[in-house]
């Protein structure tokens, strides 16, 4: 229990790391759903409706990529900074 008191100042950075880990873990199911929706959208015989749906889903894929970039950056920064502080 003594070790937990020594690392008390890093709890904020560790919390940022853990919360971003939840976001990065949720990205893979979201990408799987988007991929399934895109495959289904490509089967639409109406070209205009297919293009509209594919553009919409591609925009969501870009949003997920941006969220993933931010989450992985926060995860590396939070865990890296806190582990550096704990080593010193």
N, C-alpha and C positions, 0 to 999 in steps of 0.2 A: 504493500500500500504506500510505502514511502516514495516509490517511483512515480506514482500518480501526482503527488504533490509537487515534485520537481518539474513536471511537464505542464503544470497548470497554466502557465503563460502562453502555451501553444495551443490551447483548446480552440481558440477562435480560428486559427489557420487549419487545424485538423477538421473542424466542422465544415469549413469551406471545401476542403478536399472530399469529405464524405458526401456532402450534398451534390457536388459536381459528379461524384461517382454514380449517384442515383440517376442523374441526367444522362451520363454516357452509357449506362446500362439500358436505359429505356430507348435509346436510339435504334438499336438493332430490331426490336419488334416493330417499331414505327416504319423503318425502312422495308421490312418484310411486307407489311400491310400496303405500303405505297407501291411496291413492286407488283403485288397481286392486283391492286386496283388499276395499275398501268396496263398489265397484260389483259385484263378484262376490258379496259377502255379501247384497246387496239382491235378488239373483235367487233366493234360497232361498225355496221355497214355504212352509216351516214358519215361521210368524211368531215363535214363541218362540225358535227357533234363530237366526233372522235378527236379532232384537232383541239377543240375547246377544252374537252376533258383532260387530254394529255398535257396541254399547257397549264391548266390549273394544278394538276398533280405534280408537274415538273417544278412549279413554283413552290409547292410544299416541300419537295425534295431539297430545293435550295435553302429554304428556311431551316430544315432539319440539319443541313450541312453547316450552316452558320451557328446554330445552337450547339452542335457537336464540337465545332472549333472552339467556341467560348468555354464549353464545359471541360474539354481536355486541357485547355490552357489553365483554367482555374484549378483543375485537379493537380496538374504538374507543379503549379506555382504554390498551392497550399501545402501539399505534402512535401515538396522540395524545401520550401522555406522552413517549415516546422521541423523536418528531420535535420536540417543544417543547424537550427538553433538547439536541438536536443543533443547533437553530437558535441557542440562546444560546451 
